[in-house]
Amino acid sequence: MLVISSRQNPFFKSLLKLSSSRRERRKTGQTLLDGTHLLLALADVGGEVEKIILTPAALDNPEVIAVLQRFTAAQCVMDEALFAELSDLPSTTGIMALYRIPAVAAAKTNGFCVLLDGVQDPGNVGTILRTAAAFGVDQVLLADECADIWSPKVLRAGMGAHFVLEMLEHTNLPAFAVKFDGDLAVTVLEQAIAPYQANLAGDLALVLGSEGAGVSQEMQDLARLRLTIPMGGQIESLNVAAAAAILCYERQRQLSA
């Protein structure tokens, strides 16, 4: 099998753009899935990829061979050094795939939705997506200022959540909030009640704000519920991903009560 070994190779150059450019991912509607874990998560839900990229060493790796058996896509082999330029993993497994980003669904007007109002850290966004998938969130909507959900770091932190969640980027959150039929809840520090004092079991749009500024004033003004997580320690606030997990759990607890 021919090995891609030149940086001037057109296919390699296109993959390099995808690995580093949000604009390129949005323009082409493609991204890269790096590593066996993401690919197995996709295979588990019956997903498919467009092309699989391997290193020569990966061809003899039993874990990689098991992944290859789950897909029918064409394969190509790439020089280890070039592959390393594409991979964001600390320790590469020698396999990644070109993936077509799914079509975007219409915004929901009921159910349980999580709204990310400027969450910029890729690790936080990916962790929130993973939490949302775990607690049965119907849809996650992200404002323009949020990290790219199809970037390598968000994909890695999401641990496969992307393949089981409905997600909408570049959402006008205030316009969504006006049309939503249930309660709009924001996370704030002042003039707020604890989550267990509120009814979170109905149709709910939960707004989580940016790491620095929090929820925008416009979204606060539209909200019916203002929530804060009581803490007994010396820290003023929680990481936004931690707050998301606590609030999603509280909704699940109320539904199960």
Contacts in CASP RR format, 6 or more apart in sequence:
PFRMAT RR
TARGET T0000
AUTHOR 0000-0000-0000
METHOD contacts of the structure
MODEL  1
MLVISSRQNPFFKSLLKLSSSRRERRKTGQTLLDGTHLLLALADVGGEVE
KIILTPAALDNPEVIAVLQRFTAAQCVMDEALFAELSDLPSTTGIMALYR
IPAVAAAKTNGFCVLLDGVQDPGNVGTILRTAAAFGVDQVLLADECADIW
SPKVLRAGMGAHFVLEMLEHTNLPAFAVKFDGDLAVTVLEQAIAPYQANL
AGDLALVLGSEGAGVSQEMQDLARLRLTIPMGGQIESLNVAAAAAILCYE
RQRQLSA
1 75 0 8 1.000
1 76 0 8 1.000
1 77 0 8 1.000
2 76 0 8 1.000
2 77 0 8 1.000
3 56 0 8 1.000
3 77 0 8 1.000
3 78 0 8 1.000
3 79 0 8 1.000
4 11 0 8 1.000
4 12 0 8 1.000
4 76 0 8 1.000
4 77 0 8 1.000
4 78 0 8 1.000
4 79 0 8 1.000
4 82 0 8 1.000
5 78 0 8 1.000
5 79 0 8 1.000
5 82 0 8 1.000
6 12 0 8 1.000
7 13 0 8 1.000
7 82 0 8 1.000
11 76 0 8 1.000
12 78 0 8 1.000
12 82 0 8 1.000
12 86 0 8 1.000
15 32 0 8 1.000
15 53 0 8 1.000
15 86 0 8 1.000
15 98 0 8 1.000
16 85 0 8 1.000
16 86 0 8 1.000
17 24 0 8 1.000
18 24 0 8 1.000
18 25 0 8 1.000
18 28 0 8 1.000
18 30 0 8 1.000
18 31 0 8 1.000
18 32 0 8 1.000
18 98 0 8 1.000
19 32 0 8 1.000
19 85 0 8 1.000
19 86 0 8 1.000
19 87 0 8 1.000
19 88 0 8 1.000
19 152 0 8 1.000
22 148 0 8 1.000
22 151 0 8 1.000
25 31 0 8 1.000
25 101 0 8 1.000
25 148 0 8 1.000
25 150 0 8 1.000
25 151 0 8 1.000
29 100 0 8 1.000
29 101 0 8 1.000
30 50 0 8 1.000
30 98 0 8 1.000
30 99 0 8 1.000
30 100 0 8 1.000
30 101 0 8 1.000
31 99 0 8 1.000
31 101 0 8 1.000
31 150 0 8 1.000
31 151 0 8 1.000
31 155 0 8 1.000
32 86 0 8 1.000
32 96 0 8 1.000
32 97 0 8 1.000
32 98 0 8 1.000
32 99 0 8 1.000
32 152 0 8 1.000
33 39 0 8 1.000
33 42 0 8 1.000
33 49 0 8 1.000
33 96 0 8 1.000
33 97 0 8 1.000
33 99 0 8 1.000
33 155 0 8 1.000
34 86 0 8 1.000
34 87 0 8 1.000
34 88 0 8 1.000
34 89 0 8 1.000
34 92 0 8 1.000
34 96 0 8 1.000
34 152 0 8 1.000
34 155 0 8 1.000
34 156 0 8 1.000
35 87 0 8 1.000
35 89 0 8 1.000
35 92 0 8 1.000
35 93 0 8 1.000
35 94 0 8 1.000
35 95 0 8 1.000
35 96 0 8 1.000
36 63 0 8 1.000
36 64 0 8 1.000
36 66 0 8 1.000
36 67 0 8 1.000
36 93 0 8 1.000
36 95 0 8 1.000
37 159 0 8 1.000
37 160 0 8 1.000
38 155 0 8 1.000
38 156 0 8 1.000
38 159 0 8 1.000
38 160 0 8 1.000
39 49 0 8 1.000
39 67 0 8 1.000
39 70 0 8 1.000
39 71 0 8 1.000
39 95 0 8 1.000
39 97 0 8 1.000
40 67 0 8 1.000
40 70 0 8 1.000
41 159 0 8 1.000
41 160 0 8 1.000
41 163 0 8 1.000
42 48 0 8 1.000
42 49 0 8 1.000
42 99 0 8 1.000
42 160 0 8 1.000
42 163 0 8 1.000
43 67 0 8 1.000
43 70 0 8 1.000
43 71 0 8 1.000
45 163 0 8 1.000
45 164 0 8 1.000
47 163 0 8 1.000
48 71 0 8 1.000
48 72 0 8 1.000
48 73 0 8 1.000
49 71 0 8 1.000
49 73 0 8 1.000
49 97 0 8 1.000
49 98 0 8 1.000
49 99 0 8 1.000
49 100 0 8 1.000
50 73 0 8 1.000
50 97 0 8 1.000
50 98 0 8 1.000
50 99 0 8 1.000
50 100 0 8 1.000
51 73 0 8 1.000
51 74 0 8 1.000
51 75 0 8 1.000
51 76 0 8 1.000
51 97 0 8 1.000
51 98 0 8 1.000
52 68 0 8 1.000
52 71 0 8 1.000
52 73 0 8 1.000
52 74 0 8 1.000
52 75 0 8 1.000
52 76 0 8 1.000
52 95 0 8 1.000
52 96 0 8 1.000
52 97 0 8 1.000
52 98 0 8 1.000
53 75 0 8 1.000
53 76 0 8 1.000
53 77 0 8 1.000
53 78 0 8 1.000
53 83 0 8 1.000
53 86 0 8 1.000
53 95 0 8 1.000
53 96 0 8 1.000
53 97 0 8 1.000
53 98 0 8 1.000
54 64 0 8 1.000
54 75 0 8 1.000
54 76 0 8 1.000
54 77 0 8 1.000
54 78 0 8 1.000
54 94 0 8 1.000
54 95 0 8 1.000
55 77 0 8 1.000
55 78 0 8 1.000
55 79 0 8 1.000
55 80 0 8 1.000
55 83 0 8 1.000
55 92 0 8 1.000
55 94 0 8 1.000
55 95 0 8 1.000
56 77 0 8 1.000
56 79 0 8 1.000
56 80 0 8 1.000
57 80 0 8 1.000
57 94 0 8 1.000
58 64 0 8 1.000
58 93 0 8 1.000
58 94 0 8 1.000
58 95 0 8 1.000
59 65 0 8 1.000
59 77 0 8 1.000
61 93 0 8 1.000
61 94 0 8 1.000
61 95 0 8 1.000
63 93 0 8 1.000
64 93 0 8 1.000
64 94 0 8 1.000
64 95 0 8 1.000
67 95 0 8 1.000
68 75 0 8 1.000
68 95 0 8 1.000
71 97 0 8 1.000
73 97 0 8 1.000
78 86 0 8 1.000
83 92 0 8 1.000
83 94 0 8 1.000
83 96 0 8 1.000
84 92 0 8 1.000
86 96 0 8 1.000
87 94 0 8 1.000
87 96 0 8 1.000
88 152 0 8 1.000
88 153 0 8 1.000
88 156 0 8 1.000
89 156 0 8 1.000
101 150 0 8 1.000
104 167 0 8 1.000
104 168 0 8 1.000
104 169 0 8 1.000
105 139 0 8 1.000
105 166 0 8 1.000
105 168 0 8 1.000
107 139 0 8 1.000
107 141 0 8 1.000
107 168 0 8 1.000
107 171 0 8 1.000
107 176 0 8 1.000
107 179 0 8 1.000
108 138 0 8 1.000
108 139 0 8 1.000
108 166 0 8 1.000
108 180 0 8 1.000
109 179 0 8 1.000
109 180 0 8 1.000
109 181 0 8 1.000
110 180 0 8 1.000
110 181 0 8 1.000
110 182 0 8 1.000
110 203 0 8 1.000
111 138 0 8 1.000
111 182 0 8 1.000
111 202 0 8 1.000
111 203 0 8 1.000
111 204 0 8 1.000
112 136 0 8 1.000
112 137 0 8 1.000
112 138 0 8 1.000
112 202 0 8 1.000
112 203 0 8 1.000
112 204 0 8 1.000
112 206 0 8 1.000
112 251 0 8 1.000
113 137 0 8 1.000
113 138 0 8 1.000
113 139 0 8 1.000
113 140 0 8 1.000
113 141 0 8 1.000
113 180 0 8 1.000
113 204 0 8 1.000
113 205 0 8 1.000
113 206 0 8 1.000
114 128 0 8 1.000
114 132 0 8 1.000
114 137 0 8 1.000
114 139 0 8 1.000
114 140 0 8 1.000
114 141 0 8 1.000
114 205 0 8 1.000
114 206 0 8 1.000
114 208 0 8 1.000
114 244 0 8 1.000
114 248 0 8 1.000
115 140 0 8 1.000
115 141 0 8 1.000
115 142 0 8 1.000
115 143 0 8 1.000
115 171 0 8 1.000
115 173 0 8 1.000
115 176 0 8 1.000
115 177 0 8 1.000
115 205 0 8 1.000
115 206 0 8 1.000
115 207 0 8 1.000
115 208 0 8 1.000
115 219 0 8 1.000
116 125 0 8 1.000
116 128 0 8 1.000
116 140 0 8 1.000
116 141 0 8 1.000
116 142 0 8 1.000
116 143 0 8 1.000
116 146 0 8 1.000
116 208 0 8 1.000
116 209 0 8 1.000
117 143 0 8 1.000
117 173 0 8 1.000
117 207 0 8 1.000
117 208 0 8 1.000
117 209 0 8 1.000
117 210 0 8 1.000
117 214 0 8 1.000
117 215 0 8 1.000
117 216 0 8 1.000
117 219 0 8 1.000
118 142 0 8 1.000
118 143 0 8 1.000
118 145 0 8 1.000
118 146 0 8 1.000
118 209 0 8 1.000
118 210 0 8 1.000
119 125 0 8 1.000
119 128 0 8 1.000
119 142 0 8 1.000
119 146 0 8 1.000
119 147 0 8 1.000
119 208 0 8 1.000
119 209 0 8 1.000
119 210 0 8 1.000
119 211 0 8 1.000
119 240 0 8 1.000
120 145 0 8 1.000
120 146 0 8 1.000
120 147 0 8 1.000
120 210 0 8 1.000
120 211 0 8 1.000
121 147 0 8 1.000
121 211 0 8 1.000
122 147 0 8 1.000
122 148 0 8 1.000
122 151 0 8 1.000
122 153 0 8 1.000
122 154 0 8 1.000
122 157 0 8 1.000
123 147 0 8 1.000
123 153 0 8 1.000
123 154 0 8 1.000
123 157 0 8 1.000
123 241 0 8 1.000
124 147 0 8 1.000
124 157 0 8 1.000
124 211 0 8 1.000
124 239 0 8 1.000
124 240 0 8 1.000
124 241 0 8 1.000
125 142 0 8 1.000
125 146 0 8 1.000
125 147 0 8 1.000
125 149 0 8 1.000
125 154 0 8 1.000
125 157 0 8 1.000
126 149 0 8 1.000
126 153 0 8 1.000
126 154 0 8 1.000
126 155 0 8 1.000
126 157 0 8 1.000
126 158 0 8 1.000
126 161 0 8 1.000
126 241 0 8 1.000
127 157 0 8 1.000
127 158 0 8 1.000
127 241 0 8 1.000
127 244 0 8 1.000
128 140 0 8 1.000
128 208 0 8 1.000
128 240 0 8 1.000
128 241 0 8 1.000
128 244 0 8 1.000
129 140 0 8 1.000
129 149 0 8 1.000
129 154 0 8 1.000
129 157 0 8 1.000
129 158 0 8 1.000
129 161 0 8 1.000
129 162 0 8 1.000
129 165 0 8 1.000
129 167 0 8 1.000
130 157 0 8 1.000
130 158 0 8 1.000
130 159 0 8 1.000
130 160 0 8 1.000
130 161 0 8 1.000
131 241 0 8 1.000
131 244 0 8 1.000
131 245 0 8 1.000
131 248 0 8 1.000
132 140 0 8 1.000
132 161 0 8 1.000
132 165 0 8 1.000
132 244 0 8 1.000
132 248 0 8 1.000
133 158 0 8 1.000
133 160 0 8 1.000
133 161 0 8 1.000
133 164 0 8 1.000
133 165 0 8 1.000
134 161 0 8 1.000
134 248 0 8 1.000
135 248 0 8 1.000
135 249 0 8 1.000
135 251 0 8 1.000
135 252 0 8 1.000
137 165 0 8 1.000
137 248 0 8 1.000
138 166 0 8 1.000
139 165 0 8 1.000
139 166 0 8 1.000
139 167 0 8 1.000
139 168 0 8 1.000
140 165 0 8 1.000
140 166 0 8 1.000
140 167 0 8 1.000
140 168 0 8 1.000
141 167 0 8 1.000
141 168 0 8 1.000
141 171 0 8 1.000
141 173 0 8 1.000
141 176 0 8 1.000
142 149 0 8 1.000
142 167 0 8 1.000
142 168 0 8 1.000
142 169 0 8 1.000
142 170 0 8 1.000
142 171 0 8 1.000
143 170 0 8 1.000
143 171 0 8 1.000
143 172 0 8 1.000
143 173 0 8 1.000
144 169 0 8 1.000
144 170 0 8 1.000
145 210 0 8 1.000
146 169 0 8 1.000
147 153 0 8 1.000
147 154 0 8 1.000
148 154 0 8 1.000
148 169 0 8 1.000
149 162 0 8 1.000
149 167 0 8 1.000
149 169 0 8 1.000
150 162 0 8 1.000
155 162 0 8 1.000
173 207 0 8 1.000
173 216 0 8 1.000
173 219 0 8 1.000
174 218 0 8 1.000
174 219 0 8 1.000
174 222 0 8 1.000
176 205 0 8 1.000
177 184 0 8 1.000
177 205 0 8 1.000
177 207 0 8 1.000
177 219 0 8 1.000
177 222 0 8 1.000
177 223 0 8 1.000
178 222 0 8 1.000
180 203 0 8 1.000
180 205 0 8 1.000
181 203 0 8 1.000
182 202 0 8 1.000
182 203 0 8 1.000
182 204 0 8 1.000
182 205 0 8 1.000
183 199 0 8 1.000
183 202 0 8 1.000
183 203 0 8 1.000
183 204 0 8 1.000
183 205 0 8 1.000
183 224 0 8 1.000
183 225 0 8 1.000
184 205 0 8 1.000
184 207 0 8 1.000
184 219 0 8 1.000
184 222 0 8 1.000
184 223 0 8 1.000
184 224 0 8 1.000
184 225 0 8 1.000
185 198 0 8 1.000
185 200 0 8 1.000
185 204 0 8 1.000
185 205 0 8 1.000
185 206 0 8 1.000
185 207 0 8 1.000
185 223 0 8 1.000
185 224 0 8 1.000
185 225 0 8 1.000
185 226 0 8 1.000
185 227 0 8 1.000
186 207 0 8 1.000
186 209 0 8 1.000
186 215 0 8 1.000
186 219 0 8 1.000
186 220 0 8 1.000
186 223 0 8 1.000
186 225 0 8 1.000
186 226 0 8 1.000
186 227 0 8 1.000
187 206 0 8 1.000
187 207 0 8 1.000
187 208 0 8 1.000
187 209 0 8 1.000
187 214 0 8 1.000
187 215 0 8 1.000
187 227 0 8 1.000
187 228 0 8 1.000
187 229 0 8 1.000
187 240 0 8 1.000
187 243 0 8 1.000
187 247 0 8 1.000
188 214 0 8 1.000
188 215 0 8 1.000
188 220 0 8 1.000
188 226 0 8 1.000
188 227 0 8 1.000
188 228 0 8 1.000
189 228 0 8 1.000
189 236 0 8 1.000
189 237 0 8 1.000
190 228 0 8 1.000
191 226 0 8 1.000
192 226 0 8 1.000
192 227 0 8 1.000
192 228 0 8 1.000
193 225 0 8 1.000
193 226 0 8 1.000
193 227 0 8 1.000
193 228 0 8 1.000
194 227 0 8 1.000
194 228 0 8 1.000
194 229 0 8 1.000
194 230 0 8 1.000
195 227 0 8 1.000
195 229 0 8 1.000
195 246 0 8 1.000
195 247 0 8 1.000
195 250 0 8 1.000
196 250 0 8 1.000
198 225 0 8 1.000
198 227 0 8 1.000
199 254 0 8 1.000
200 247 0 8 1.000
200 250 0 8 1.000
200 251 0 8 1.000
200 254 0 8 1.000
201 251 0 8 1.000
201 254 0 8 1.000
201 255 0 8 1.000
204 251 0 8 1.000
206 244 0 8 1.000
206 247 0 8 1.000
206 248 0 8 1.000
206 251 0 8 1.000
207 215 0 8 1.000
207 219 0 8 1.000
207 223 0 8 1.000
208 215 0 8 1.000
208 240 0 8 1.000
208 243 0 8 1.000
208 244 0 8 1.000
209 215 0 8 1.000
209 216 0 8 1.000
209 240 0 8 1.000
210 240 0 8 1.000
211 239 0 8 1.000
211 240 0 8 1.000
215 223 0 8 1.000
220 226 0 8 1.000
227 247 0 8 1.000
229 238 0 8 1.000
229 243 0 8 1.000
229 246 0 8 1.000
229 247 0 8 1.000
231 238 0 8 1.000
237 243 0 8 1.000
238 246 0 8 1.000
END
